């Protein structure tokens, strides 16, 4: 029950960030969009194993992670121990920013 609440909060938060000024930047021909990581929400908030789609999106969005970390609204999710664990599980090294 608590996991579903956290998942809904994360999804709502991501939409909120995009609507109120989440930036869309180009990095290595990737469109940076925090919403692309929504498939990882359950793995980040509940420590469940990441899905194949989540891993694919983390690899795709890796060039954008530093800009997400600079955003105070996203920082707590992106820099959480679970987010780093998900990236490691997916075989995607977390960037040094």
C-alpha positions in Angstrom: 0.0 0.0 0.0 2.8 2.4 1.0 4.7 1.5 -2.2 1.7 2.5 -4.4 1.5 5.8 -2.6 5.2 6.4 -3.1 4.9 5.4 -6.8 2.0 7.8 -7.3 3.8 10.6 -5.6 6.9 10.0 -7.7 4.9 10.0 -11.0 3.0 13.1 -9.9 6.2 14.8 -9.0 7.8 14.0 -12.3 4.8 15.5 -14.2 4.9 18.5 -11.9 8.5 19.2 -12.7 8.0 18.9 -16.4 5.0 21.2 -16.4 6.6 23.8 -14.2 9.8 24.1 -16.0 11.6 20.8 -16.2 14.2 21.5 -18.9 14.6 19.5 -22.0 18.2 19.5 -23.0 20.2 17.7 -25.7 23.0 15.5 -24.5 24.7 13.2 -27.0 21.5 13.3 -29.1 19.3 12.2 -26.2 16.3 14.2 -25.2 16.5 14.6 -21.5 13.2 14.0 -19.8 12.8 12.8 -16.2 9.5 11.2 -17.2 11.5 8.7 -19.2 12.6 7.2 -15.9 9.1 6.6 -14.6 9.5 2.9 -15.4 12.1 2.8 -12.7 9.9 4.4 -10.0 8.9 1.1 -8.4 12.5 -0.1 -8.3 13.6 3.1 -6.7 10.9 3.5 -4.1 10.5 -0.1 -3.1 13.8 -1.8 -3.9 12.2 -4.3 -6.3 14.5 -5.4 -9.2 14.4 -3.0 -12.1 12.6 -4.1 -15.3 14.3 -4.4 -18.7 12.5 -1.2 -19.7 13.8 0.6 -16.7 17.4 -0.5 -17.4 17.0 0.6 -21.0 15.8 4.0 -20.0 18.6 4.5 -17.4 21.2 3.7 -20.1 19.4 6.1 -22.5 19.1 8.9 -19.9 22.6 8.5 -18.4 24.0 11.6 -20.1 21.1 13.6 -18.5 21.6 12.4 -14.9 24.0 15.2 -14.0 21.5 17.8 -15.1 18.8 16.0 -13.1 21.0 16.1 -10.0 21.3 19.9 -10.4 17.6 20.2 -10.2 16.6 20.5 -6.5 13.2 18.9 -7.3 14.7 15.8 -8.8 17.9 15.5 -6.7 16.5 13.5 -3.8 15.2 10.8 -6.2 18.2 10.6 -8.5 20.8 10.7 -5.7 19.0 8.2 -3.5 20.8 5.0 -2.6 18.1 3.0 -4.3 18.5 4.9 -7.5 22.2 4.2 -7.5 21.5 0.6 -6.7 19.1 0.4 -9.7 21.7 1.9 -12.0 24.3 -0.5 -10.8 22.0 -3.5 -11.2 21.3 -2.3 -14.8 25.1 -2.2 -15.5 25.0 1.5 -16.0 27.7 3.3 -14.0 26.5 6.4 -12.2 28.2 9.5 -13.6 30.5 11.7 -11.6 29.1 15.2 -11.8 
